[in-house]
């Protein structure tokens, strides 16, 4: 390569690397110091994992252009990634035992705006969880579930609606509503149920937290984050006064959010404990009814973020956790976790 051209390309690459590093460390510093106090930082947190990808290009620039100072930026960025998500890429120890019974729990946002029941039923039958928490349950799907799945799930508490507020729980074990109602502007529910599991009373919660739809108007977006923080506090308070609790649902939040930190101060994120990889669950599907965002008429890439969670109190231990099969119609992937009592 022509030496002058090589020098020019190196200068350009180094300049671009510095611009990226300044922006990257501005976000990282603001997040570590303020959490979601600044709305722009809160919005970036949804897709923050992708801020780390350009570190590979910075590393190549450091190697090819002999800029040792860039190695420092790459190292700090890599350490930050390891701090946030590194544990998700470690080999998982086989936690399975034969002496204690296990319970499989699945959360599944089925998308209210369609009537494609067969793919949803196929997913449920394939995954076959003991407990299934459904969000965005419409009347047609609820009717089909009662007709097709009662033999598998004799215990059902369904509250369907032909909008995203529909919600329901299917169970192989006895469940009943406790009658407790949680305030605030939830999308659906929450359903607070009593689960009878081998003679033990377990508090089971199916929730669908308030979403952030778009990036404007600014005040409305900011309010959505405040509502989720308040909802997270309610769930944490419920966990504090419950003997044993399992929460499953669509949280509409990232693992870097303040709401997530509030919940995980009291409860265990089952996927964080026993899952592998980033576990992204949204957005998917390109059917017209999907909520998958579009930019200029083009759908954004699939599975960009993890917003569906199963949490449990520390008297449970997660044996395994993973995303469920893709049904082709919902814009969410389900999450299924197998847990056992941690005696």
Wavefront OBJ file of the C-alpha trace (Angstrom):
o trace
v 0.000 0.000 0.000
v 1.147 3.511 -0.751
v 2.752 4.889 2.447
v 0.855 8.196 2.157
v -2.455 6.384 1.700
v -1.660 4.106 4.648
v -0.835 7.110 6.809
v -4.068 8.831 5.777
v -6.185 5.747 6.519
v -4.487 5.313 9.873
v -5.098 8.954 10.775
v -8.742 8.590 9.792
v -9.149 5.344 11.740
v -7.444 6.744 14.822
v -9.628 9.869 14.734
v -12.777 7.749 14.377
v -11.596 5.524 17.247
v -11.132 8.512 19.535
v -14.563 9.921 18.672
v -16.126 6.542 19.435
v -14.197 6.127 22.704
v -15.170 9.598 23.914
v -18.861 8.895 23.236
v -18.638 5.369 24.665
v -16.970 6.430 27.915
v -19.360 9.389 28.229
v -22.271 6.948 28.253
v -20.471 4.501 30.559
v -19.496 7.208 33.039
v -22.969 8.734 33.112
v -24.573 5.321 33.561
v -22.262 4.280 36.400
v -22.677 7.627 38.165
v -26.350 8.404 37.557
v -28.139 5.239 36.435
v -31.238 6.388 34.528
v -31.311 9.946 35.846
v -30.713 11.232 32.321
v -33.359 10.045 29.885
v -30.975 9.734 26.948
v -28.814 7.342 28.978
v -31.925 5.366 29.967
v -32.923 4.949 26.323
v -29.406 3.938 25.279
v -29.392 1.278 27.999
v -31.912 -0.804 26.031
v -29.319 -1.441 23.309
v -26.153 -0.694 25.287
v -24.575 -4.056 24.461
v -24.116 -2.871 20.874
v -21.994 0.055 22.042
v -19.268 -2.489 22.777
v -19.060 -3.994 19.286
v -16.885 -1.216 17.756
v -14.184 -2.056 20.320
v -13.096 -4.768 17.873
v -12.426 -2.122 15.212
v -10.551 0.022 17.704
v -8.392 -2.980 18.572
v -7.614 -3.542 14.874
v -6.712 0.132 14.530
v -4.404 -0.087 17.542
v -2.667 -3.125 16.039
v -2.356 -1.923 12.449
v -1.520 1.700 13.248
v 0.688 0.991 16.279
v -1.304 3.231 18.635
v -0.658 1.752 22.078
v -2.887 4.275 23.861
v -5.921 2.767 22.099
v -5.242 -0.538 23.841
v -6.144 1.153 27.118
v -9.580 2.122 25.814
v -10.172 -1.381 24.460
v -9.109 -2.965 27.758
v -11.396 -0.756 29.860
v -14.295 -1.380 27.472
v -13.699 -5.130 27.552
v -13.633 -5.107 31.355
v -16.935 -3.204 31.379
v -18.518 -5.797 29.056
v -17.260 -8.610 31.284
v -18.686 -6.831 34.335
v -22.131 -6.439 32.752
v -22.515 -9.680 30.778
v -19.369 -11.789 31.081
v -20.901 -14.312 33.484
v -23.499 -15.139 30.829
v -20.824 -16.672 28.621
v -19.210 -18.954 31.187
v -19.806 -22.718 31.011
v -22.719 -23.691 33.226
v -22.252 -26.253 35.965
v -24.730 -29.103 35.817
v -27.057 -28.247 38.688
v -29.484 -31.106 38.156
v -30.191 -33.459 41.025
v -32.612 -36.332 41.353
v -33.484 -35.912 45.034
v -35.566 -32.723 44.835
v -38.556 -32.138 42.535
v -38.267 -29.393 39.917
v -40.718 -26.849 38.553
v -40.563 -25.485 34.999
v -41.881 -21.948 34.525
v -42.369 -20.132 31.229
v -43.273 -16.538 30.406
v -44.647 -15.903 26.935
v -45.955 -12.694 25.366
v -48.122 -14.056 22.548
v -48.995 -10.699 20.855
v -52.626 -9.648 21.029
v -53.080 -8.481 17.451
v -53.393 -11.788 15.595
v -55.471 -14.985 15.466
v -52.711 -17.445 14.516
v -53.399 -19.856 17.354
v -51.713 -22.985 15.969
v -48.099 -21.698 16.145
v -48.708 -20.551 19.725
v -50.211 -23.895 20.740
v -47.334 -25.730 19.047
v -44.838 -23.714 21.075
v -46.687 -24.410 24.322
v -46.895 -28.127 23.599
v -43.235 -28.315 22.588
v -41.917 -26.482 25.648
v -44.443 -28.145 27.985
v -43.786 -26.020 31.114
v -45.463 -26.771 34.427
v -46.458 -23.115 34.791
v -47.120 -20.797 31.835
v -47.561 -17.043 32.256
v -49.132 -15.458 29.163
v -49.223 -11.775 28.272
v -51.329 -10.120 25.540
v -53.846 -12.960 25.672
v -56.809 -12.283 23.383
v -60.246 -13.898 23.518
v -59.728 -16.200 20.529
v -56.514 -17.674 21.908
v -58.037 -18.024 25.394
v -61.011 -19.913 23.926
v -58.673 -22.183 21.943
v -56.509 -22.862 25.005
v -59.563 -23.901 27.033
v -60.642 -26.234 24.248
v -57.232 -27.694 23.334
v -55.067 -27.620 26.460
v -57.315 -28.316 29.438
v -56.125 -31.921 29.579
v -52.516 -30.701 29.932
v -53.288 -27.647 32.056
v -56.329 -28.356 34.215
v -55.781 -25.191 36.239
v -56.272 -21.938 34.312
v -56.771 -18.335 35.373
v -57.423 -16.429 32.155
v -58.253 -12.739 31.816
v -58.327 -12.236 28.030
v -58.837 -8.970 26.184
v -58.560 -8.079 22.527
v -55.701 -5.714 23.282
v -52.299 -5.990 25.020
v -53.934 -5.932 28.483
v -55.018 -9.579 28.232
v -53.207 -11.929 30.596
v -53.450 -15.465 31.925
v -51.751 -18.376 33.693
v -51.884 -22.086 32.852
v -50.747 -24.618 35.442
v -50.386 -28.342 36.009
v -50.650 -27.633 39.747
v -53.540 -26.010 41.624
v -53.610 -22.196 41.428
v -56.096 -19.628 42.656
v -56.201 -15.818 42.679
v -55.294 -14.295 46.018
v -57.482 -11.269 45.350
v -54.564 -8.882 45.773
v -54.555 -6.009 43.278
v -51.453 -3.962 42.583
v -51.995 -0.291 41.655
v -50.313 1.770 38.884
v -50.569 1.631 35.084
v -49.610 -1.916 34.165
v -50.263 -3.110 30.626
v -51.882 -6.251 31.990
v -52.480 -7.622 35.463
v -50.529 -8.272 37.502
v -52.130 -11.558 38.435
v -51.180 -12.522 41.986
v -51.909 -16.217 42.471
v -51.401 -18.839 45.127
v -49.691 -21.941 43.746
v -50.099 -25.219 45.607
v -46.894 -27.098 44.791
v -46.544 -30.422 46.577
v -48.406 -29.041 49.572
v -46.394 -25.801 49.708
v -47.945 -22.390 49.134
v -46.020 -20.339 46.557
v -46.872 -16.784 45.499
v -46.973 -16.669 41.702
v -47.106 -13.354 39.843
v -47.786 -12.825 36.140
v -46.956 -9.225 35.203
v -46.795 -6.992 32.140
v -45.010 -3.751 32.974
v -45.603 -0.356 31.384
v -43.770 0.105 28.048
v -41.732 2.861 26.462
v -43.205 3.359 22.994
v -40.913 5.442 20.813
v -38.625 8.305 21.791
v -41.086 11.211 21.793
v -42.680 13.208 23.262
v -39.859 13.466 25.805
v -42.102 13.913 28.833
v -44.168 10.843 27.986
v -41.039 8.730 27.541
v -39.625 9.946 30.843
v -42.912 9.130 32.578
v -42.810 5.549 31.277
v -39.476 4.980 33.044
v -40.859 6.423 36.279
v -43.900 4.156 36.119
v -41.709 1.063 35.654
v -39.555 2.034 38.624
v -42.699 2.369 40.746
v -43.961 -1.003 39.480
v -40.605 -2.591 40.277
v -40.851 -1.275 43.840
v -44.309 -2.824 44.198
v -43.015 -6.194 42.990
v -40.040 -5.983 45.352
v -42.339 -5.127 48.273
v -44.597 -8.064 47.372
v -41.558 -10.341 47.383
v -40.462 -9.039 50.770
v -43.737 -9.998 52.430
v -44.091 -13.342 50.635
v -42.694 -16.572 52.028
v -41.762 -17.861 48.576
v -42.362 -16.124 45.252
v -41.952 -16.592 41.506
v -42.504 -13.698 39.095
v -42.857 -14.218 35.338
v -43.674 -11.701 32.660
v -42.867 -8.999 30.146
v -40.931 -6.303 32.002
v -40.289 -3.904 29.095
v -36.907 -3.066 30.650
v -33.233 -3.847 30.164
v -30.940 -5.458 32.710
v -29.161 -2.090 33.075
v -32.320 -0.258 34.127
v -33.075 1.117 37.567
v -36.253 -0.995 37.663
v -34.205 -4.161 37.106
v -31.794 -3.217 39.900
v -34.731 -2.687 42.290
v -36.235 -6.111 41.549
v -32.945 -8.013 41.634
v -32.088 -6.459 45.005
v -34.826 -8.771 46.341
v -35.130 -11.539 43.748
v -32.952 -13.708 41.513
v -33.024 -13.308 37.737
v -33.279 -16.956 36.671
v -31.678 -16.409 33.272
v -28.778 -14.528 34.824
v -28.284 -17.425 37.234
v -28.404 -20.325 34.793
v -28.844 -19.085 31.211
v -26.174 -18.795 28.524
v -25.591 -15.842 26.228
v -27.471 -12.567 26.000
v -30.911 -14.228 25.910
v -32.570 -11.567 23.787
v -36.356 -11.908 23.524
v -37.536 -8.868 21.514
v -38.386 -7.860 18.795
v -39.261 -10.606 16.349
v -41.899 -11.477 13.740
v -42.660 -9.531 10.590
v -46.403 -10.209 10.354
v -48.326 -6.940 9.815
v -49.833 -7.068 13.314
v -46.412 -7.209 14.995
v -45.090 -4.425 17.211
v -41.621 -4.869 15.715
v -40.354 -1.333 14.984
v -39.742 -0.095 11.457
v -37.366 2.589 10.208
v -38.158 4.014 6.801
v -40.465 1.101 6.062
v -37.803 -1.476 6.968
v -38.050 -3.690 10.034
v -35.258 -3.358 12.573
v -33.187 -6.553 13.103
v -34.714 -9.256 15.267
v -33.939 -10.102 18.884
v -32.150 -6.929 19.916
v -32.903 -6.881 23.646
v -33.869 -8.979 26.666
v -37.081 -7.645 28.204
v -38.874 -10.842 29.368
v -37.879 -12.252 32.752
v -38.524 -14.915 35.349
v -37.531 -13.871 38.875
v -37.708 -15.916 42.057
v -36.931 -15.636 45.751
v -33.651 -17.095 46.991
v -35.349 -20.167 48.428
v -35.369 -21.348 44.794
v -32.392 -22.260 42.634
v -32.458 -22.146 38.835
v -31.206 -25.351 37.234
v -31.530 -24.118 33.658
v -32.928 -21.146 31.766
v -33.228 -20.462 28.063
v -35.314 -18.766 25.405
v -38.176 -20.789 23.941
v -38.724 -21.779 20.328
v -39.718 -19.015 17.905
v -43.379 -19.325 16.936
v -43.177 -17.024 13.885
v -46.092 -14.812 14.905
v -45.318 -13.188 18.261
v -42.784 -10.372 18.478
v -41.434 -11.960 21.684
v -39.607 -15.174 22.433
v -40.686 -16.960 25.559
v -38.310 -17.669 28.425
v -38.411 -21.008 30.221
v -36.614 -21.737 33.509
v -36.414 -24.940 35.527
v -36.143 -24.284 39.262
v -36.032 -26.334 42.443
v -36.305 -25.472 46.101
v -32.997 -24.391 47.591
v -33.303 -25.910 51.032
l 1 2 3 4 5 6 7 8 9 10 11 12 13 14 15 16 17 18 19 20 21 22 23 24 25 26 27 28 29 30 31 32 33 34 35 36 37 38 39 40 41 42 43 44 45 46 47 48 49 50 51 52 53 54 55 56 57 58 59 60 61 62 63 64 65 66 67 68 69 70 71 72 73 74 75 76 77 78 79 80 81 82 83 84 85 86 87 88 89 90 91 92 93 94 95 96 97 98 99 100 101 102 103 104 105 106 107 108 109 110 111 112 113 114 115 116 117 118 119 120 121 122 123 124 125 126 127 128 129 130 131 132 133 134 135 136 137 138 139 140 141 142 143 144 145 146 147 148 149 150 151 152 153 154 155 156 157 158 159 160 161 162 163 164 165 166 167 168 169 170 171 172 173 174 175 176 177 178 179 180 181 182 183 184 185 186 187 188 189 190 191 192 193 194 195 196 197 198 199 200 201 202 203 204 205 206 207 208 209 210 211 212 213 214 215 216 217 218 219 220 221 222 223 224 225 226 227 228 229 230 231 232 233 234 235 236 237 238 239 240 241 242 243 244 245 246 247 248 249 250 251 252 253 254 255 256 257 258 259 260 261 262 263 264 265 266 267 268 269 270 271 272 273 274 275 276 277 278 279 280 281 282 283 284 285 286 287 288 289 290 291 292 293 294 295 296 297 298 299 300 301 302 303 304 305 306 307 308 309 310 311 312 313 314 315 316 317 318 319 320 321 322 323 324 325 326 327 328 329 330 331 332 333 334 335 336 337 338 339 340 341 342 343
